[in-house]
């Protein structure tokens, strides 16, 4: 009976795994479409990244990862810093 309960619980979690991960970084210094393009290009080369959204008004970069993808915070910070911007915060969903 315990096995069935455990399997049921994990079956509920599968859609969350299948959806991938969403990572939002708050970034200082982004002011124009050229800024957004540079950050987008930096992450498009990452195999784990499915989509990159840059919101200049809110100073946020949202990374949508592939279901099997993973990006460490250190790599995210480095990529953003390499494009000339400062990372304030990184949140994962």
PyMOL Python script that loads the backbone (N, CA, C, O; Angstrom):
from pymol import cmd

cmd.read_pdbstr("""\
ATOM      1  N   UNK A   1       0.812  -1.193   0.000  1.00  0.00           N
ATOM      2  CA  UNK A   1       0.000   0.000   0.000  1.00  0.00           C
ATOM      3  C   UNK A   1       0.863   1.267   0.000  1.00  0.00           C
ATOM      4  O   UNK A   1       0.550   2.249  -0.673  1.00  0.00           O
ATOM      5  N   UNK A   2       1.964   1.220   0.778  1.00  0.00           N
ATOM      6  CA  UNK A   2       2.855   2.376   0.812  1.00  0.00           C
ATOM      7  C   UNK A   2       3.453   2.637  -0.568  1.00  0.00           C
ATOM      8  O   UNK A   2       3.614   3.787  -0.976  1.00  0.00           O
ATOM      9  N   UNK A   3       3.776   1.575  -1.273  1.00  0.00           N
ATOM     10  CA  UNK A   3       4.365   1.719  -2.601  1.00  0.00           C
ATOM     11  C   UNK A   3       3.405   2.438  -3.536  1.00  0.00           C
ATOM     12  O   UNK A   3       3.823   3.301  -4.308  1.00  0.00           O
ATOM     13  N   UNK A   4       2.153   2.100  -3.477  1.00  0.00           N
ATOM     14  CA  UNK A   4       1.150   2.748  -4.330  1.00  0.00           C
ATOM     15  C   UNK A   4       1.025   4.214  -3.978  1.00  0.00           C
ATOM     16  O   UNK A   4       0.937   5.059  -4.870  1.00  0.00           O
ATOM     17  N   UNK A   5       1.016   4.529  -2.705  1.00  0.00           N
ATOM     18  CA  UNK A   5       0.922   5.921  -2.281  1.00  0.00           C
ATOM     19  C   UNK A   5       2.134   6.725  -2.748  1.00  0.00           C
ATOM     20  O   UNK A   5       1.988   7.861  -3.199  1.00  0.00           O
ATOM     21  N   UNK A   6       3.316   6.148  -2.645  1.00  0.00           N
ATOM     22  CA  UNK A   6       4.530   6.832  -3.080  1.00  0.00           C
ATOM     23  C   UNK A   6       4.507   7.034  -4.586  1.00  0.00           C
ATOM     24  O   UNK A   6       4.828   8.121  -5.066  1.00  0.00           O
ATOM     25  N   UNK A   7       4.133   6.006  -5.338  1.00  0.00           N
ATOM     26  CA  UNK A   7       4.054   6.134  -6.790  1.00  0.00           C
ATOM     27  C   UNK A   7       3.029   7.184  -7.202  1.00  0.00           C
ATOM     28  O   UNK A   7       3.267   7.947  -8.139  1.00  0.00           O
ATOM     29  N   UNK A   8       1.909   7.231  -6.522  1.00  0.00           N
ATOM     30  CA  UNK A   8       0.887   8.228  -6.816  1.00  0.00           C
ATOM     31  C   UNK A   8       1.432   9.627  -6.573  1.00  0.00           C
ATOM     32  O   UNK A   8       1.240  10.520  -7.398  1.00  0.00           O
ATOM     33  N   UNK A   9       2.104   9.824  -5.455  1.00  0.00           N
ATOM     34  CA  UNK A   9       2.670  11.129  -5.127  1.00  0.00           C
ATOM     35  C   UNK A   9       3.663  11.573  -6.202  1.00  0.00           C
ATOM     36  O   UNK A   9       3.606  12.712  -6.665  1.00  0.00           O
ATOM     37  N   UNK A  10       4.569  10.682  -6.600  1.00  0.00           N
ATOM     38  CA  UNK A  10       5.554  11.048  -7.605  1.00  0.00           C
ATOM     39  C   UNK A  10       4.925  11.245  -8.980  1.00  0.00           C
ATOM     40  O   UNK A  10       5.438  12.027  -9.781  1.00  0.00           O
ATOM     41  N   UNK A  11       3.841  10.561  -9.265  1.00  0.00           N
ATOM     42  CA  UNK A  11       3.171  10.768 -10.552  1.00  0.00           C
ATOM     43  C   UNK A  11       2.574  12.173 -10.631  1.00  0.00           C
ATOM     44  O   UNK A  11       2.437  12.728 -11.721  1.00  0.00           O
ATOM     45  N   UNK A  12       2.224  12.741  -9.497  1.00  0.00           N
ATOM     46  CA  UNK A  12       1.725  14.116  -9.486  1.00  0.00           C
ATOM     47  C   UNK A  12       2.839  15.122  -9.762  1.00  0.00           C
ATOM     48  O   UNK A  12       2.578  16.222 -10.251  1.00  0.00           O
ATOM     49  N   UNK A  13       4.049  14.757  -9.459  1.00  0.00           N
ATOM     50  CA  UNK A  13       5.182  15.646  -9.633  1.00  0.00           C
ATOM     51  C   UNK A  13       5.726  15.653 -11.061  1.00  0.00           C
ATOM     52  O   UNK A  13       6.429  16.593 -11.430  1.00  0.00           O
ATOM     53  N   UNK A  14       5.433  14.662 -11.858  1.00  0.00           N
ATOM     54  CA  UNK A  14       5.984  14.546 -13.209  1.00  0.00           C
ATOM     55  C   UNK A  14       5.703  15.773 -14.064  1.00  0.00           C
ATOM     56  O   UNK A  14       6.621  16.233 -14.743  1.00  0.00           O
ATOM     57  N   UNK A  15       4.488  16.340 -14.080  1.00  0.00           N
ATOM     58  CA  UNK A  15       4.285  17.528 -14.903  1.00  0.00           C
ATOM     59  C   UNK A  15       5.207  18.684 -14.522  1.00  0.00           C
ATOM     60  O   UNK A  15       5.614  19.448 -15.397  1.00  0.00           O
ATOM     61  N   UNK A  16       5.541  18.831 -13.266  1.00  0.00           N
ATOM     62  CA  UNK A  16       6.452  19.892 -12.846  1.00  0.00           C
ATOM     63  C   UNK A  16       7.847  19.649 -13.410  1.00  0.00           C
ATOM     64  O   UNK A  16       8.515  20.589 -13.840  1.00  0.00           O
ATOM     65  N   UNK A  17       8.296  18.386 -13.410  1.00  0.00           N
ATOM     66  CA  UNK A  17       9.599  18.086 -13.980  1.00  0.00           C
ATOM     67  C   UNK A  17       9.587  18.315 -15.480  1.00  0.00           C
ATOM     68  O   UNK A  17      10.551  18.839 -16.038  1.00  0.00           O
ATOM     69  N   UNK A  18       8.515  17.931 -16.128  1.00  0.00           N
ATOM     70  CA  UNK A  18       8.428  18.035 -17.580  1.00  0.00           C
ATOM     71  C   UNK A  18       8.423  19.481 -18.049  1.00  0.00           C
ATOM     72  O   UNK A  18       8.831  19.769 -19.175  1.00  0.00           O
ATOM     73  N   UNK A  19       7.972  20.380 -17.211  1.00  0.00           N
ATOM     74  CA  UNK A  19       7.868  21.777 -17.593  1.00  0.00           C
ATOM     75  C   UNK A  19       9.220  22.484 -17.587  1.00  0.00           C
ATOM     76  O   UNK A  19       9.329  23.587 -18.122  1.00  0.00           O
ATOM     77  N   UNK A  20      10.239  21.888 -17.006  1.00  0.00           N
ATOM     78  CA  UNK A  20      11.522  22.552 -16.917  1.00  0.00           C
ATOM     79  C   UNK A  20      11.548  23.513 -15.743  1.00  0.00           C
ATOM     80  O   UNK A  20      10.669  23.481 -14.882  1.00  0.00           O
ATOM     81  N   UNK A  21      12.542  24.350 -15.715  1.00  0.00           N
ATOM     82  CA  UNK A  21      12.728  25.284 -14.621  1.00  0.00           C
ATOM     83  C   UNK A  21      12.700  26.702 -15.155  1.00  0.00           C
ATOM     84  O   UNK A  21      13.127  26.969 -16.278  1.00  0.00           O
ATOM     85  N   UNK A  22      12.191  27.603 -14.336  1.00  0.00           N
ATOM     86  CA  UNK A  22      12.177  29.015 -14.683  1.00  0.00           C
ATOM     87  C   UNK A  22      13.079  29.738 -13.690  1.00  0.00           C
ATOM     88  O   UNK A  22      12.900  29.615 -12.478  1.00  0.00           O
ATOM     89  N   UNK A  23      14.042  30.486 -14.202  1.00  0.00           N
ATOM     90  CA  UNK A  23      14.984  31.225 -13.372  1.00  0.00           C
ATOM     91  C   UNK A  23      14.858  32.697 -13.730  1.00  0.00           C
ATOM     92  O   UNK A  23      14.903  33.066 -14.903  1.00  0.00           O
ATOM     93  N   UNK A  24      14.700  33.539 -12.708  1.00  0.00           N
ATOM     94  CA  UNK A  24      14.592  34.971 -12.936  1.00  0.00           C
ATOM     95  C   UNK A  24      15.740  35.680 -12.237  1.00  0.00           C
ATOM     96  O   UNK A  24      15.939  35.528 -11.032  1.00  0.00           O
ATOM     97  N   UNK A  25      16.493  36.455 -13.006  1.00  0.00           N
ATOM     98  CA  UNK A  25      17.601  37.228 -12.459  1.00  0.00           C
ATOM     99  C   UNK A  25      17.260  38.709 -12.537  1.00  0.00           C
ATOM    100  O   UNK A  25      16.845  39.202 -13.585  1.00  0.00           O
ATOM    101  N   UNK A  26      17.436  39.410 -11.432  1.00  0.00           N
ATOM    102  CA  UNK A  26      17.293  40.865 -11.429  1.00  0.00           C
ATOM    103  C   UNK A  26      18.663  41.430 -11.781  1.00  0.00           C
ATOM    104  O   UNK A  26      19.673  41.073 -11.176  1.00  0.00           O
ATOM    105  N   UNK A  27      18.677  42.327 -12.780  1.00  0.00           N
ATOM    106  CA  UNK A  27      19.938  42.799 -13.351  1.00  0.00           C
ATOM    107  C   UNK A  27      19.959  44.323 -13.406  1.00  0.00           C
ATOM    108  O   UNK A  27      19.005  44.946 -13.873  1.00  0.00           O
ATOM    109  N   UNK A  28      21.043  44.917 -12.932  1.00  0.00           N
ATOM    110  CA  UNK A  28      21.220  46.371 -13.020  1.00  0.00           C
ATOM    111  C   UNK A  28      21.955  46.737 -14.292  1.00  0.00           C
ATOM    112  O   UNK A  28      22.856  46.021 -14.730  1.00  0.00           O
ATOM    113  N   UNK A  29      21.564  47.863 -14.886  1.00  0.00           N
ATOM    114  CA  UNK A  29      22.294  48.413 -16.014  1.00  0.00           C
ATOM    115  C   UNK A  29      21.668  48.214 -17.379  1.00  0.00           C
ATOM    116  O   UNK A  29      22.131  48.806 -18.354  1.00  0.00           O
ATOM    117  N   UNK A  30      20.627  47.397 -17.482  1.00  0.00           N
ATOM    118  CA  UNK A  30      19.988  47.171 -18.780  1.00  0.00           C
ATOM    119  C   UNK A  30      19.054  48.344 -19.088  1.00  0.00           C
ATOM    120  O   UNK A  30      18.155  48.650 -18.305  1.00  0.00           O
ATOM    121  N   UNK A  31      19.276  49.002 -20.242  1.00  0.00           N
ATOM    122  CA  UNK A  31      18.445  50.158 -20.562  1.00  0.00           C
ATOM    123  C   UNK A  31      17.898  50.158 -21.991  1.00  0.00           C
ATOM    124  O   UNK A  31      17.004  50.943 -22.307  1.00  0.00           O
ATOM    125  N   UNK A  32      18.422  49.289 -22.852  1.00  0.00           N
ATOM    126  CA  UNK A  32      18.011  49.375 -24.256  1.00  0.00           C
ATOM    127  C   UNK A  32      17.876  47.995 -24.898  1.00  0.00           C
ATOM    128  O   UNK A  32      18.228  46.973 -24.308  1.00  0.00           O
ATOM    129  N   UNK A  33      17.362  47.998 -26.113  1.00  0.00           N
ATOM    130  CA  UNK A  33      17.176  46.748 -26.848  1.00  0.00           C
ATOM    131  C   UNK A  33      18.516  46.076 -27.141  1.00  0.00           C
ATOM    132  O   UNK A  33      18.587  44.848 -27.206  1.00  0.00           O
ATOM    133  N   UNK A  34      19.567  46.855 -27.317  1.00  0.00           N
ATOM    134  CA  UNK A  34      20.898  46.291 -27.539  1.00  0.00           C
ATOM    135  C   UNK A  34      21.365  45.512 -26.314  1.00  0.00           C
ATOM    136  O   UNK A  34      21.995  44.462 -26.442  1.00  0.00           O
ATOM    137  N   UNK A  35      21.049  46.035 -25.110  1.00  0.00           N
ATOM    138  CA  UNK A  35      21.374  45.333 -23.855  1.00  0.00           C
ATOM    139  C   UNK A  35      20.656  43.981 -23.819  1.00  0.00           C
ATOM    140  O   UNK A  35      21.257  42.948 -23.522  1.00  0.00           O
ATOM    141  N   UNK A  36      19.376  44.014 -24.124  1.00  0.00           N
ATOM    142  CA  UNK A  36      18.567  42.792 -24.108  1.00  0.00           C
ATOM    143  C   UNK A  36      19.090  41.783 -25.117  1.00  0.00           C
ATOM    144  O   UNK A  36      19.138  40.585 -24.836  1.00  0.00           O
ATOM    145  N   UNK A  37      19.479  42.259 -26.278  1.00  0.00           N
ATOM    146  CA  UNK A  37      19.986  41.377 -27.335  1.00  0.00           C
ATOM    147  C   UNK A  37      21.286  40.694 -26.888  1.00  0.00           C
ATOM    148  O   UNK A  37      21.481  39.507 -27.149  1.00  0.00           O
ATOM    149  N   UNK A  38      22.161  41.427 -26.227  1.00  0.00           N
ATOM    150  CA  UNK A  38      23.423  40.848 -25.767  1.00  0.00           C
ATOM    151  C   UNK A  38      23.216  39.737 -24.752  1.00  0.00           C
ATOM    152  O   UNK A  38      23.866  38.694 -24.824  1.00  0.00           O
ATOM    153  N   UNK A  39      22.308  39.960 -23.805  1.00  0.00           N
ATOM    154  CA  UNK A  39      22.022  38.946 -22.789  1.00  0.00           C
ATOM    155  C   UNK A  39      21.335  37.742 -23.424  1.00  0.00           C
ATOM    156  O   UNK A  39      21.676  36.598 -23.122  1.00  0.00           O
ATOM    157  N   UNK A  40      20.381  37.994 -24.289  1.00  0.00           N
ATOM    158  CA  UNK A  40      19.681  36.895 -24.966  1.00  0.00           C
ATOM    159  C   UNK A  40      20.669  36.033 -25.742  1.00  0.00           C
ATOM    160  O   UNK A  40      20.610  34.805 -25.673  1.00  0.00           O
ATOM    161  N   UNK A  41      21.565  36.661 -26.469  1.00  0.00           N
ATOM    162  CA  UNK A  41      22.555  35.927 -27.262  1.00  0.00           C
ATOM    163  C   UNK A  41      23.478  35.096 -26.367  1.00  0.00           C
ATOM    164  O   UNK A  41      23.864  33.987 -26.737  1.00  0.00           O
ATOM    165  N   UNK A  42      23.829  35.621 -25.208  1.00  0.00           N
ATOM    166  CA  UNK A  42      24.722  34.896 -24.288  1.00  0.00           C
ATOM    167  C   UNK A  42      24.106  33.586 -23.816  1.00  0.00           C
ATOM    168  O   UNK A  42      24.817  32.598 -23.632  1.00  0.00           O
ATOM    169  N   UNK A  43      22.792  33.570 -23.619  1.00  0.00           N
ATOM    170  CA  UNK A  43      22.144  32.359 -23.107  1.00  0.00           C
ATOM    171  C   UNK A  43      21.618  31.443 -24.204  1.00  0.00           C
ATOM    172  O   UNK A  43      21.375  30.264 -23.947  1.00  0.00           O
ATOM    173  N   UNK A  44      21.439  31.944 -25.405  1.00  0.00           N
ATOM    174  CA  UNK A  44      20.963  31.088 -26.490  1.00  0.00           C
ATOM    175  C   UNK A  44      21.975  30.011 -26.844  1.00  0.00           C
ATOM    176  O   UNK A  44      21.608  28.977 -27.401  1.00  0.00           O
ATOM    177  N   UNK A  45      23.231  30.237 -26.531  1.00  0.00           N
ATOM    178  CA  UNK A  45      24.254  29.238 -26.823  1.00  0.00           C
ATOM    179  C   UNK A  45      24.291  28.129 -25.772  1.00  0.00           C
ATOM    180  O   UNK A  45      25.001  27.139 -25.943  1.00  0.00           O
ATOM    181  N   UNK A  46      23.539  28.286 -24.696  1.00  0.00           N
ATOM    182  CA  UNK A  46      23.496  27.274 -23.631  1.00  0.00           C
ATOM    183  C   UNK A  46      22.528  26.160 -24.012  1.00  0.00           C
ATOM    184  O   UNK A  46      21.358  26.438 -24.275  1.00  0.00           O
ATOM    185  N   UNK A  47      22.977  24.917 -24.049  1.00  0.00           N
ATOM    186  CA  UNK A  47      22.088  23.803 -24.407  1.00  0.00           C
ATOM    187  C   UNK A  47      20.902  23.641 -23.447  1.00  0.00           C
ATOM    188  O   UNK A  47      19.853  23.140 -23.851  1.00  0.00           O
ATOM    189  N   UNK A  48      21.054  24.053 -22.194  1.00  0.00           N
ATOM    190  CA  UNK A  48      19.980  23.890 -21.211  1.00  0.00           C
ATOM    191  C   UNK A  48      18.870  24.917 -21.379  1.00  0.00           C
ATOM    192  O   UNK A  48      17.748  24.694 -20.926  1.00  0.00           O
ATOM    193  N   UNK A  49      19.171  26.036 -22.024  1.00  0.00           N
ATOM    194  CA  UNK A  49      18.196  27.123 -22.153  1.00  0.00           C
ATOM    195  C   UNK A  49      17.205  26.833 -23.280  1.00  0.00           C
ATOM    196  O   UNK A  49      17.588  26.498 -24.401  1.00  0.00           O
ATOM    197  N   UNK A  50      15.929  26.971 -22.952  1.00  0.00           N
ATOM    198  CA  UNK A  50      14.876  26.801 -23.949  1.00  0.00           C
ATOM    199  C   UNK A  50      14.467  28.164 -24.509  1.00  0.00           C
ATOM    200  O   UNK A  50      14.266  28.320 -25.713  1.00  0.00           O
ATOM    201  N   UNK A  51      14.347  29.148 -23.611  1.00  0.00           N
ATOM    202  CA  UNK A  51      13.911  30.489 -24.008  1.00  0.00           C
ATOM    203  C   UNK A  51      14.486  31.512 -23.037  1.00  0.00           C
ATOM    204  O   UNK A  51      14.656  31.227 -21.852  1.00  0.00           O
ATOM    205  N   UNK A  52      14.785  32.707 -23.545  1.00  0.00           N
ATOM    206  CA  UNK A  52      15.290  33.801 -22.725  1.00  0.00           C
ATOM    207  C   UNK A  52      14.381  35.003 -22.949  1.00  0.00           C
ATOM    208  O   UNK A  52      14.163  35.425 -24.085  1.00  0.00           O
ATOM    209  N   UNK A  53      13.851  35.551 -21.854  1.00  0.00           N
ATOM    210  CA  UNK A  53      13.016  36.752 -21.928  1.00  0.00           C
ATOM    211  C   UNK A  53      13.693  37.853 -21.126  1.00  0.00           C
ATOM    212  O   UNK A  53      14.092  37.636 -19.982  1.00  0.00           O
ATOM    213  N   UNK A  54      13.823  39.041 -21.726  1.00  0.00           N
ATOM    214  CA  UNK A  54      14.422  40.182 -21.038  1.00  0.00           C
ATOM    215  C   UNK A  54      13.364  41.262 -20.911  1.00  0.00           C
ATOM    216  O   UNK A  54      12.771  41.684 -21.904  1.00  0.00           O
ATOM    217  N   UNK A  55      13.129  41.710 -19.677  1.00  0.00           N
ATOM    218  CA  UNK A  55      12.181  42.789 -19.405  1.00  0.00           C
ATOM    219  C   UNK A  55      12.989  43.998 -18.935  1.00  0.00           C
ATOM    220  O   UNK A  55      13.447  44.048 -17.793  1.00  0.00           O
ATOM    221  N   UNK A  56      13.157  44.967 -19.832  1.00  0.00           N
ATOM    222  CA  UNK A  56      13.964  46.142 -19.513  1.00  0.00           C
ATOM    223  C   UNK A  56      13.331  47.011 -18.427  1.00  0.00           C
ATOM    224  O   UNK A  56      14.042  47.564 -17.588  1.00  0.00           O
ATOM    225  N   UNK A  57      12.029  47.135 -18.433  1.00  0.00           N
ATOM    226  CA  UNK A  57      11.344  47.971 -17.441  1.00  0.00           C
ATOM    227  C   UNK A  57      11.504  47.442 -16.025  1.00  0.00           C
ATOM    228  O   UNK A  57      11.672  48.216 -15.083  1.00  0.00           O
ATOM    229  N   UNK A  58      11.451  46.121 -15.875  1.00  0.00           N
ATOM    230  CA  UNK A  58      11.560  45.512 -14.546  1.00  0.00           C
ATOM    231  C   UNK A  58      12.993  45.069 -14.235  1.00  0.00           C
ATOM    232  O   UNK A  58      13.270  44.580 -13.140  1.00  0.00           O
ATOM    233  N   UNK A  59      13.898  45.242 -15.197  1.00  0.00           N
ATOM    234  CA  UNK A  59      15.309  44.855 -15.035  1.00  0.00           C
ATOM    235  C   UNK A  59      15.442  43.372 -14.703  1.00  0.00           C
ATOM    236  O   UNK A  59      16.185  42.984 -13.801  1.00  0.00           O
ATOM    237  N   UNK A  60      14.710  42.556 -15.450  1.00  0.00           N
ATOM    238  CA  UNK A  60      14.719  41.112 -15.201  1.00  0.00           C
ATOM    239  C   UNK A  60      15.060  40.321 -16.453  1.00  0.00           C
ATOM    240  O   UNK A  60      14.671  40.663 -17.571  1.00  0.00           O
ATOM    241  N   UNK A  61      15.801  39.252 -16.215  1.00  0.00           N
ATOM    242  CA  UNK A  61      16.091  38.271 -17.257  1.00  0.00           C
ATOM    243  C   UNK A  61      15.467  36.970 -16.787  1.00  0.00           C
ATOM    244  O   UNK A  61      15.790  36.479 -15.705  1.00  0.00           O
ATOM    245  N   UNK A  62      14.575  36.407 -17.593  1.00  0.00           N
ATOM    246  CA  UNK A  62      13.926  35.148 -17.236  1.00  0.00           C
ATOM    247  C   UNK A  62      14.412  34.067 -18.185  1.00  0.00           C
ATOM    248  O   UNK A  62      14.293  34.176 -19.406  1.00  0.00           O
ATOM    249  N   UNK A  63      14.966  33.018 -17.583  1.00  0.00           N
ATOM    250  CA  UNK A  63      15.464  31.882 -18.340  1.00  0.00           C
ATOM    251  C   UNK A  63      14.505  30.720 -18.164  1.00  0.00           C
ATOM    252  O   UNK A  63      14.213  30.319 -17.038  1.00  0.00           O
ATOM    253  N   UNK A  64      14.023  30.185 -19.249  1.00  0.00           N
ATOM    254  CA  UNK A  64      13.176  29.000 -19.240  1.00  0.00           C
ATOM    255  C   UNK A  64      14.058  27.847 -19.698  1.00  0.00           C
ATOM    256  O   UNK A  64      14.526  27.827 -20.837  1.00  0.00           O
ATOM    257  N   UNK A  65      14.283  26.887 -18.806  1.00  0.00           N
ATOM    258  CA  UNK A  65      15.160  25.772 -19.123  1.00  0.00           C
ATOM    259  C   UNK A  65      14.392  24.603 -19.708  1.00  0.00           C
ATOM    260  O   UNK A  65      13.199  24.435 -19.457  1.00  0.00           O
ATOM    261  N   UNK A  66      15.085  23.808 -20.481  1.00  0.00           N
ATOM    262  CA  UNK A  66      14.517  22.567 -21.003  1.00  0.00           C
ATOM    263  C   UNK A  66      14.308  21.619 -19.826  1.00  0.00           C
ATOM    264  O   UNK A  66      14.972  21.760 -18.799  1.00  0.00           O
ATOM    265  N   UNK A  67      13.402  20.662 -19.959  1.00  0.00           N
ATOM    266  CA  UNK A  67      13.116  19.756 -18.829  1.00  0.00           C
ATOM    267  C   UNK A  67      14.358  19.096 -18.250  1.00  0.00           C
ATOM    268  O   UNK A  67      14.457  18.935 -17.034  1.00  0.00           O
ATOM    269  N   UNK A  68      15.294  18.716 -19.085  1.00  0.00           N
ATOM    270  CA  UNK A  68      16.499  18.052 -18.596  1.00  0.00           C
ATOM    271  C   UNK A  68      17.634  19.043 -18.341  1.00  0.00           C
ATOM    272  O   UNK A  68      18.727  18.641 -17.942  1.00  0.00           O
ATOM    273  N   UNK A  69      17.384  20.330 -18.568  1.00  0.00           N
ATOM    274  CA  UNK A  69      18.433  21.342 -18.466  1.00  0.00           C
ATOM    275  C   UNK A  69      18.687  21.828 -17.055  1.00  0.00           C
ATOM    276  O   UNK A  69      17.815  21.779 -16.188  1.00  0.00           O
ATOM    277  N   UNK A  70      19.911  22.299 -16.849  1.00  0.00           N
ATOM    278  CA  UNK A  70      20.296  22.866 -15.557  1.00  0.00           C
ATOM    279  C   UNK A  70      21.358  23.928 -15.780  1.00  0.00           C
ATOM    280  O   UNK A  70      22.271  23.751 -16.587  1.00  0.00           O
ATOM    281  N   UNK A  71      21.232  25.031 -15.061  1.00  0.00           N
ATOM    282  CA  UNK A  71      22.233  26.092 -15.076  1.00  0.00           C
ATOM    283  C   UNK A  71      22.514  26.496 -13.633  1.00  0.00           C
ATOM    284  O   UNK A  71      21.588  26.779 -12.872  1.00  0.00           O
ATOM    285  N   UNK A  72      23.758  26.522 -13.267  1.00  0.00           N
ATOM    286  CA  UNK A  72      24.154  26.932 -11.925  1.00  0.00           C
ATOM    287  C   UNK A  72      24.096  28.460 -11.819  1.00  0.00           C
ATOM    288  O   UNK A  72      24.292  29.169 -12.806  1.00  0.00           O
ATOM    289  N   UNK A  73      23.825  28.950 -10.618  1.00  0.00           N
ATOM    290  CA  UNK A  73      23.775  30.391 -10.389  1.00  0.00           C
ATOM    291  C   UNK A  73      25.092  31.063 -10.778  1.00  0.00           C
ATOM    292  O   UNK A  73      25.086  32.157 -11.342  1.00  0.00           O
ATOM    293  N   UNK A  74      26.213  30.418 -10.482  1.00  0.00           N
ATOM    294  CA  UNK A  74      27.518  30.996 -10.797  1.00  0.00           C
ATOM    295  C   UNK A  74      27.677  31.224 -12.304  1.00  0.00           C
ATOM    296  O   UNK A  74      28.222  32.244 -12.725  1.00  0.00           O
ATOM    297  N   UNK A  75      27.204  30.278 -13.108  1.00  0.00           N
ATOM    298  CA  UNK A  75      27.291  30.419 -14.561  1.00  0.00           C
ATOM    299  C   UNK A  75      26.380  31.545 -15.043  1.00  0.00           C
ATOM    300  O   UNK A  75      26.759  32.324 -15.917  1.00  0.00           O
ATOM    301  N   UNK A  76      25.188  31.629 -14.475  1.00  0.00           N
ATOM    302  CA  UNK A  76      24.253  32.704 -14.843  1.00  0.00           C
ATOM    303  C   UNK A  76      24.878  34.061 -14.528  1.00  0.00           C
ATOM    304  O   UNK A  76      24.855  34.965 -15.363  1.00  0.00           O
ATOM    305  N   UNK A  77      25.433  34.203 -13.331  1.00  0.00           N
ATOM    306  CA  UNK A  77      26.086  35.462 -12.933  1.00  0.00           C
ATOM    307  C   UNK A  77      27.239  35.801 -13.887  1.00  0.00           C
ATOM    308  O   UNK A  77      27.372  36.943 -14.327  1.00  0.00           O
ATOM    309  N   UNK A  78      28.057  34.815 -14.195  1.00  0.00           N
ATOM    310  CA  UNK A  78      29.205  35.047 -15.073  1.00  0.00           C
ATOM    311  C   UNK A  78      28.765  35.493 -16.457  1.00  0.00           C
ATOM    312  O   UNK A  78      29.321  36.445 -17.005  1.00  0.00           O
ATOM    313  N   UNK A  79      27.784  34.825 -17.026  1.00  0.00           N
ATOM    314  CA  UNK A  79      27.315  35.182 -18.369  1.00  0.00           C
ATOM    315  C   UNK A  79      26.756  36.604 -18.399  1.00  0.00           C
ATOM    316  O   UNK A  79      27.022  37.361 -19.333  1.00  0.00           O
ATOM    317  N   UNK A  80      25.986  36.962 -17.378  1.00  0.00           N
ATOM    318  CA  UNK A  80      25.411  38.314 -17.335  1.00  0.00           C
ATOM    319  C   UNK A  80      26.507  39.347 -17.090  1.00  0.00           C
ATOM    320  O   UNK A  80      26.507  40.406 -17.718  1.00  0.00           O
ATOM    321  N   UNK A  81      27.427  39.059 -16.200  1.00  0.00           N
ATOM    322  CA  UNK A  81      28.535  39.988 -15.935  1.00  0.00           C
ATOM    323  C   UNK A  81      29.424  40.148 -17.166  1.00  0.00           C
ATOM    324  O   UNK A  81      29.929  41.239 -17.430  1.00  0.00           O
ATOM    325  N   UNK A  82      29.613  39.077 -17.912  1.00  0.00           N
ATOM    326  CA  UNK A  82      30.431  39.143 -19.127  1.00  0.00           C
ATOM    327  C   UNK A  82      29.807  40.030 -20.199  1.00  0.00           C
ATOM    328  O   UNK A  82      30.510  40.524 -21.080  1.00  0.00           O
ATOM    329  N   UNK A  83      28.485  40.236 -20.131  1.00  0.00           N
ATOM    330  CA  UNK A  83      27.827  41.131 -21.085  1.00  0.00           C
ATOM    331  C   UNK A  83      27.802  42.568 -20.564  1.00  0.00           C
ATOM    332  O   UNK A  83      27.295  43.466 -21.237  1.00  0.00           O
ATOM    333  N   UNK A  84      28.356  42.788 -19.355  1.00  0.00           N
ATOM    334  CA  UNK A  84      28.507  44.151 -18.842  1.00  0.00           C
ATOM    335  C   UNK A  84      27.499  44.597 -17.810  1.00  0.00           C
ATOM    336  O   UNK A  84      27.359  45.795 -17.562  1.00  0.00           O
ATOM    337  N   UNK A  85      26.786  43.653 -17.197  1.00  0.00           N
ATOM    338  CA  UNK A  85      25.738  44.025 -16.249  1.00  0.00           C
ATOM    339  C   UNK A  85      25.964  43.363 -14.898  1.00  0.00           C
ATOM    340  O   UNK A  85      26.715  42.394 -14.787  1.00  0.00           O
ATOM    341  N   UNK A  86      25.309  43.894 -13.874  1.00  0.00           N
ATOM    342  CA  UNK A  86      25.454  43.377 -12.517  1.00  0.00           C
ATOM    343  C   UNK A  86      24.193  42.620 -12.108  1.00  0.00           C
ATOM    344  O   UNK A  86      23.076  43.113 -12.270  1.00  0.00           O
ATOM    345  N   UNK A  87      24.389  41.430 -11.582  1.00  0.00           N
ATOM    346  CA  UNK A  87      23.269  40.615 -11.091  1.00  0.00           C
ATOM    347  C   UNK A  87      22.987  40.994  -9.642  1.00  0.00           C
ATOM    348  O   UNK A  87      23.883  40.973  -8.798  1.00  0.00           O
ATOM    349  N   UNK A  88      21.729  41.341  -9.363  1.00  0.00           N
ATOM    350  CA  UNK A  88      21.317  41.691  -8.010  1.00  0.00           C
ATOM    351  C   UNK A  88      20.814  40.457  -7.266  1.00  0.00           C
ATOM    352  O   UNK A  88      21.126  40.249  -6.093  1.00  0.00           O
ATOM    353  N   UNK A  89      20.028  39.641  -7.975  1.00  0.00           N
ATOM    354  CA  UNK A  89      19.354  38.511  -7.329  1.00  0.00           C
ATOM    355  C   UNK A  89      19.004  37.452  -8.360  1.00  0.00           C
ATOM    356  O   UNK A  89      18.776  37.765  -9.529  1.00  0.00           O
ATOM    357  N   UNK A  90      18.960  36.204  -7.930  1.00  0.00           N
ATOM    358  CA  UNK A  90      18.521  35.088  -8.786  1.00  0.00           C
ATOM    359  C   UNK A  90      17.465  34.301  -8.025  1.00  0.00           C
ATOM    360  O   UNK A  90      17.692  33.886  -6.889  1.00  0.00           O
ATOM    361  N   UNK A  91      16.307  34.094  -8.653  1.00  0.00           N
ATOM    362  CA  UNK A  91      15.198  33.338  -8.082  1.00  0.00           C
ATOM    363  C   UNK A  91      14.879  32.157  -8.988  1.00  0.00           C
ATOM    364  O   UNK A  91      14.924  32.272 -10.213  1.00  0.00           O
ATOM    365  N   UNK A  92      14.559  31.032  -8.381  1.00  0.00           N
ATOM    366  CA  UNK A  92      14.178  29.834  -9.138  1.00  0.00           C
ATOM    367  C   UNK A  92      12.733  29.444  -8.819  1.00  0.00           C
ATOM    368  O   UNK A  92      12.269  29.550  -7.684  1.00  0.00           O
ATOM    369  N   UNK A  93      12.053  28.995  -9.855  1.00  0.00           N
ATOM    370  CA  UNK A  93      10.679  28.500  -9.679  1.00  0.00           C
ATOM    371  C   UNK A  93      10.608  27.070 -10.177  1.00  0.00           C
ATOM    372  O   UNK A  93       9.545  26.451 -10.126  1.00  0.00           O
TER     373      UNK A  93
END
""", "prot")
cmd.dss("prot")
cmd.show_as("cartoon", "prot")
cmd.util.cbc("prot")
cmd.orient("prot")
